[in-house]
Amino acid sequence: MSAKQVWGLVRASFAAWGEDYASSMGAALSFYTVFSVAPVLLIAIAVAGLVFDTHAAQRAVASQLTGLMGREAAAAVEALLQSARSPSGGVISTTVGVVVLLIGASAVFGELQDALNRIWRAPVPRPPGLWRLVTERILSFGMILGVGFLLIVSLVVSAAIAAFGQWWGDAFSYQALVLEVINFVLSVGVITLAFALIYKLIPRVSVQWHDVWIGAAVTALLFTVGKSLIGFYLGKTGVASAFGAAGSLIVLLLWVYYSAQIFLLGAEFTWVYAHAFGSYRERPQPAAAAAVPRHASAAPQETPILVKPWSGGLAAERRAGRPPGATPPS
């Protein structure tokens, strides 16, 4: 892939990101995430507690949140966890609390699926029946269990790195640097796997594995680098102090919002790559932007998969029948 083709992919990804109103989709994801983060983490801790000690899982979550979000946003999440973990006053209230916890935990994944379906121009299904609702909830709970599995992997990797550092510490003078590099590579690998699973399994279209791996890796790198930039920005601008008691929650909202934008941009990149070089390359493109519904509700039932029109250099090349990056005829 040439530099011109890479630049064309980047331009087309940003154009698609703007066309799909990703800023609005990110705001919706942020709203649902704030209400879902505590239930999701509680279930993930419970799953990890089946393998490790529950307190060790809680400490690992607190450490990961601090490293991922920064101290203030992590404090907001821990406060939500503590509130959700507080015992209730009776059987009825406990039962209601468990039901609300499960529904809340699955809400963010429903919104995530809607966003990815919009990006991929997934066909609009018939009015939802009971079976489809059940299968979608099962998929949501499966993703929650996947979060718990990733937490287990994180605990195992952290323990292995710590043990390796103690064993190798006296024999190698650059121990800290090497462990930092190993931790970074493993972190990017785990995040890439998580994004690949989401990009592959969540949309209501058939996406091949070779389409999602590059997009997932690019998103993981952007996310890993972006979290540091987001943390630096939030730490330097004094957002938390400007909002008083609600400062930690505002920081959490901003962090989730910026992270959602990175995730959605990666999804758009995956879509562009699949149509430029992947399994969707030979699919017919619509003649004009007006032919593409901007909202899923605007499409008729059983609408075939529609895709966004190309933009920039890639658009001209596709319209001319040339592969991306080819030299135009003289």
Contacts in CASP RR format, 6 or more apart in sequence:
PFRMAT RR
TARGET T0000
AUTHOR 0000-0000-0000
METHOD contacts of the structure
MODEL  1
MSAKQVWGLVRASFAAWGEDYASSMGAALSFYTVFSVAPVLLIAIAVAGL
VFDTHAAQRAVASQLTGLMGREAAAAVEALLQSARSPSGGVISTTVGVVV
LLIGASAVFGELQDALNRIWRAPVPRPPGLWRLVTERILSFGMILGVGFL
LIVSLVVSAAIAAFGQWWGDAFSYQALVLEVINFVLSVGVITLAFALIYK
LIPRVSVQWHDVWIGAAVTALLFTVGKSLIGFYLGKTGVASAFGAAGSLI
VLLLWVYYSAQIFLLGAEFTWVYAHAFGSYRERPQPAAAAAVPRHASAAP
QETPILVKPWSGGLAAERRAGRPPGATPPS
1 277 0 8 1.000
2 325 0 8 1.000
4 325 0 8 1.000
5 276 0 8 1.000
5 324 0 8 1.000
5 325 0 8 1.000
8 312 0 8 1.000
8 313 0 8 1.000
8 314 0 8 1.000
8 324 0 8 1.000
8 325 0 8 1.000
9 269 0 8 1.000
9 272 0 8 1.000
9 273 0 8 1.000
9 276 0 8 1.000
9 314 0 8 1.000
9 324 0 8 1.000
10 269 0 8 1.000
11 311 0 8 1.000
11 312 0 8 1.000
11 313 0 8 1.000
11 314 0 8 1.000
12 272 0 8 1.000
12 276 0 8 1.000
12 310 0 8 1.000
12 311 0 8 1.000
12 312 0 8 1.000
12 314 0 8 1.000
12 315 0 8 1.000
13 265 0 8 1.000
13 266 0 8 1.000
13 268 0 8 1.000
13 269 0 8 1.000
13 272 0 8 1.000
14 265 0 8 1.000
14 268 0 8 1.000
15 311 0 8 1.000
15 312 0 8 1.000
16 119 0 8 1.000
16 268 0 8 1.000
16 271 0 8 1.000
16 272 0 8 1.000
16 308 0 8 1.000
16 311 0 8 1.000
17 264 0 8 1.000
17 265 0 8 1.000
17 268 0 8 1.000
19 289 0 8 1.000
19 294 0 8 1.000
19 308 0 8 1.000
20 118 0 8 1.000
20 119 0 8 1.000
20 264 0 8 1.000
20 268 0 8 1.000
20 308 0 8 1.000
21 294 0 8 1.000
22 261 0 8 1.000
22 264 0 8 1.000
22 265 0 8 1.000
22 268 0 8 1.000
23 261 0 8 1.000
25 115 0 8 1.000
25 118 0 8 1.000
25 260 0 8 1.000
25 264 0 8 1.000
26 115 0 8 1.000
26 257 0 8 1.000
26 260 0 8 1.000
26 261 0 8 1.000
26 264 0 8 1.000
27 257 0 8 1.000
28 111 0 8 1.000
28 115 0 8 1.000
29 108 0 8 1.000
29 111 0 8 1.000
29 112 0 8 1.000
29 115 0 8 1.000
29 256 0 8 1.000
29 257 0 8 1.000
29 260 0 8 1.000
29 263 0 8 1.000
29 264 0 8 1.000
30 253 0 8 1.000
30 256 0 8 1.000
30 257 0 8 1.000
30 260 0 8 1.000
32 107 0 8 1.000
32 108 0 8 1.000
32 110 0 8 1.000
32 111 0 8 1.000
33 108 0 8 1.000
33 256 0 8 1.000
33 260 0 8 1.000
34 80 0 8 1.000
34 249 0 8 1.000
34 252 0 8 1.000
34 253 0 8 1.000
34 256 0 8 1.000
35 104 0 8 1.000
35 107 0 8 1.000
35 108 0 8 1.000
36 104 0 8 1.000
36 105 0 8 1.000
36 106 0 8 1.000
36 107 0 8 1.000
36 108 0 8 1.000
36 109 0 8 1.000
37 77 0 8 1.000
37 80 0 8 1.000
37 108 0 8 1.000
38 77 0 8 1.000
38 80 0 8 1.000
38 81 0 8 1.000
38 83 0 8 1.000
38 84 0 8 1.000
39 84 0 8 1.000
39 101 0 8 1.000
39 102 0 8 1.000
39 104 0 8 1.000
39 105 0 8 1.000
40 105 0 8 1.000
40 108 0 8 1.000
40 144 0 8 1.000
40 147 0 8 1.000
41 61 0 8 1.000
41 77 0 8 1.000
41 81 0 8 1.000
41 147 0 8 1.000
42 81 0 8 1.000
42 84 0 8 1.000
42 85 0 8 1.000
42 101 0 8 1.000
43 101 0 8 1.000
43 105 0 8 1.000
43 144 0 8 1.000
43 145 0 8 1.000
43 147 0 8 1.000
43 148 0 8 1.000
44 61 0 8 1.000
44 144 0 8 1.000
44 146 0 8 1.000
44 147 0 8 1.000
44 148 0 8 1.000
44 150 0 8 1.000
44 151 0 8 1.000
45 54 0 8 1.000
45 57 0 8 1.000
45 58 0 8 1.000
45 61 0 8 1.000
45 148 0 8 1.000
45 151 0 8 1.000
46 54 0 8 1.000
47 145 0 8 1.000
47 146 0 8 1.000
47 148 0 8 1.000
47 149 0 8 1.000
47 151 0 8 1.000
47 152 0 8 1.000
48 54 0 8 1.000
48 57 0 8 1.000
48 60 0 8 1.000
48 148 0 8 1.000
48 151 0 8 1.000
48 152 0 8 1.000
48 155 0 8 1.000
49 56 0 8 1.000
49 57 0 8 1.000
51 152 0 8 1.000
51 155 0 8 1.000
52 60 0 8 1.000
52 152 0 8 1.000
52 155 0 8 1.000
56 155 0 8 1.000
57 151 0 8 1.000
57 155 0 8 1.000
60 151 0 8 1.000
60 154 0 8 1.000
60 155 0 8 1.000
60 158 0 8 1.000
61 81 0 8 1.000
61 151 0 8 1.000
62 74 0 8 1.000
62 78 0 8 1.000
64 151 0 8 1.000
64 154 0 8 1.000
65 73 0 8 1.000
65 74 0 8 1.000
65 77 0 8 1.000
65 78 0 8 1.000
66 74 0 8 1.000
67 74 0 8 1.000
68 74 0 8 1.000
68 227 0 8 1.000
69 77 0 8 1.000
69 227 0 8 1.000
69 231 0 8 1.000
69 251 0 8 1.000
69 252 0 8 1.000
69 255 0 8 1.000
70 231 0 8 1.000
70 234 0 8 1.000
70 255 0 8 1.000
72 234 0 8 1.000
72 235 0 8 1.000
72 240 0 8 1.000
72 247 0 8 1.000
72 248 0 8 1.000
72 251 0 8 1.000
72 252 0 8 1.000
73 234 0 8 1.000
73 248 0 8 1.000
73 251 0 8 1.000
73 252 0 8 1.000
73 255 0 8 1.000
75 248 0 8 1.000
76 247 0 8 1.000
76 248 0 8 1.000
76 249 0 8 1.000
76 251 0 8 1.000
76 252 0 8 1.000
77 252 0 8 1.000
79 248 0 8 1.000
84 101 0 8 1.000
87 94 0 8 1.000
88 94 0 8 1.000
88 97 0 8 1.000
102 141 0 8 1.000
105 140 0 8 1.000
105 141 0 8 1.000
105 144 0 8 1.000
106 137 0 8 1.000
106 140 0 8 1.000
106 141 0 8 1.000
106 144 0 8 1.000
109 139 0 8 1.000
109 140 0 8 1.000
109 143 0 8 1.000
109 144 0 8 1.000
109 202 0 8 1.000
110 136 0 8 1.000
110 140 0 8 1.000
112 198 0 8 1.000
112 202 0 8 1.000
113 136 0 8 1.000
113 139 0 8 1.000
113 202 0 8 1.000
113 203 0 8 1.000
113 204 0 8 1.000
114 296 0 8 1.000
115 264 0 8 1.000
115 267 0 8 1.000
116 122 0 8 1.000
116 198 0 8 1.000
116 199 0 8 1.000
116 202 0 8 1.000
116 203 0 8 1.000
116 267 0 8 1.000
117 203 0 8 1.000
117 204 0 8 1.000
117 205 0 8 1.000
117 296 0 8 1.000
118 295 0 8 1.000
118 296 0 8 1.000
119 203 0 8 1.000
119 264 0 8 1.000
119 267 0 8 1.000
119 268 0 8 1.000
119 271 0 8 1.000
120 203 0 8 1.000
120 204 0 8 1.000
120 205 0 8 1.000
120 207 0 8 1.000
120 271 0 8 1.000
120 305 0 8 1.000
120 307 0 8 1.000
121 292 0 8 1.000
121 293 0 8 1.000
121 305 0 8 1.000
121 306 0 8 1.000
121 307 0 8 1.000
121 308 0 8 1.000
122 203 0 8 1.000
122 204 0 8 1.000
122 205 0 8 1.000
122 296 0 8 1.000
122 305 0 8 1.000
123 204 0 8 1.000
123 205 0 8 1.000
123 299 0 8 1.000
123 302 0 8 1.000
123 303 0 8 1.000
123 304 0 8 1.000
123 305 0 8 1.000
124 296 0 8 1.000
124 297 0 8 1.000
124 299 0 8 1.000
124 300 0 8 1.000
124 301 0 8 1.000
124 302 0 8 1.000
124 303 0 8 1.000
125 132 0 8 1.000
125 204 0 8 1.000
125 301 0 8 1.000
126 301 0 8 1.000
126 302 0 8 1.000
139 201 0 8 1.000
139 202 0 8 1.000
143 198 0 8 1.000
143 202 0 8 1.000
150 190 0 8 1.000
150 194 0 8 1.000
153 190 0 8 1.000
154 190 0 8 1.000
157 186 0 8 1.000
157 190 0 8 1.000
161 179 0 8 1.000
161 182 0 8 1.000
161 183 0 8 1.000
161 186 0 8 1.000
164 179 0 8 1.000
165 175 0 8 1.000
165 179 0 8 1.000
168 175 0 8 1.000
169 175 0 8 1.000
172 178 0 8 1.000
184 224 0 8 1.000
187 224 0 8 1.000
188 217 0 8 1.000
188 220 0 8 1.000
188 221 0 8 1.000
188 224 0 8 1.000
189 220 0 8 1.000
191 219 0 8 1.000
191 220 0 8 1.000
191 223 0 8 1.000
191 224 0 8 1.000
192 213 0 8 1.000
192 216 0 8 1.000
192 217 0 8 1.000
192 219 0 8 1.000
192 220 0 8 1.000
193 216 0 8 1.000
195 212 0 8 1.000
195 215 0 8 1.000
195 216 0 8 1.000
195 219 0 8 1.000
195 220 0 8 1.000
195 223 0 8 1.000
195 263 0 8 1.000
195 266 0 8 1.000
196 209 0 8 1.000
196 212 0 8 1.000
196 213 0 8 1.000
196 216 0 8 1.000
199 207 0 8 1.000
199 212 0 8 1.000
199 215 0 8 1.000
199 216 0 8 1.000
199 267 0 8 1.000
199 270 0 8 1.000
200 207 0 8 1.000
200 209 0 8 1.000
200 212 0 8 1.000
205 305 0 8 1.000
207 270 0 8 1.000
207 274 0 8 1.000
207 279 0 8 1.000
208 274 0 8 1.000
208 278 0 8 1.000
208 279 0 8 1.000
210 278 0 8 1.000
210 279 0 8 1.000
211 270 0 8 1.000
211 273 0 8 1.000
211 274 0 8 1.000
211 278 0 8 1.000
211 279 0 8 1.000
211 280 0 8 1.000
212 270 0 8 1.000
214 270 0 8 1.000
214 273 0 8 1.000
215 266 0 8 1.000
215 269 0 8 1.000
215 270 0 8 1.000
215 273 0 8 1.000
216 270 0 8 1.000
218 266 0 8 1.000
218 269 0 8 1.000
219 262 0 8 1.000
219 263 0 8 1.000
219 265 0 8 1.000
219 266 0 8 1.000
219 267 0 8 1.000
219 269 0 8 1.000
219 270 0 8 1.000
222 262 0 8 1.000
222 265 0 8 1.000
222 266 0 8 1.000
223 259 0 8 1.000
223 262 0 8 1.000
223 263 0 8 1.000
226 258 0 8 1.000
226 262 0 8 1.000
227 259 0 8 1.000
230 254 0 8 1.000
230 255 0 8 1.000
230 258 0 8 1.000
230 259 0 8 1.000
231 255 0 8 1.000
234 240 0 8 1.000
234 251 0 8 1.000
234 254 0 8 1.000
234 255 0 8 1.000
239 247 0 8 1.000
239 250 0 8 1.000
239 251 0 8 1.000
239 254 0 8 1.000
240 247 0 8 1.000
240 248 0 8 1.000
240 250 0 8 1.000
240 251 0 8 1.000
241 247 0 8 1.000
243 250 0 8 1.000
271 307 0 8 1.000
271 308 0 8 1.000
272 314 0 8 1.000
274 280 0 8 1.000
274 281 0 8 1.000
275 281 0 8 1.000
275 283 0 8 1.000
275 285 0 8 1.000
275 307 0 8 1.000
276 314 0 8 1.000
276 324 0 8 1.000
277 324 0 8 1.000
280 307 0 8 1.000
283 305 0 8 1.000
283 307 0 8 1.000
285 307 0 8 1.000
285 309 0 8 1.000
285 310 0 8 1.000
285 318 0 8 1.000
286 292 0 8 1.000
286 306 0 8 1.000
286 307 0 8 1.000
286 309 0 8 1.000
288 309 0 8 1.000
289 308 0 8 1.000
289 309 0 8 1.000
291 306 0 8 1.000
292 306 0 8 1.000
292 307 0 8 1.000
292 308 0 8 1.000
292 309 0 8 1.000
293 299 0 8 1.000
293 303 0 8 1.000
293 306 0 8 1.000
299 306 0 8 1.000
309 315 0 8 1.000
310 318 0 8 1.000
310 319 0 8 1.000
314 324 0 8 1.000
317 323 0 8 1.000
317 324 0 8 1.000
317 325 0 8 1.000
317 326 0 8 1.000
317 328 0 8 1.000
318 324 0 8 1.000
320 328 0 8 1.000
322 328 0 8 1.000
END
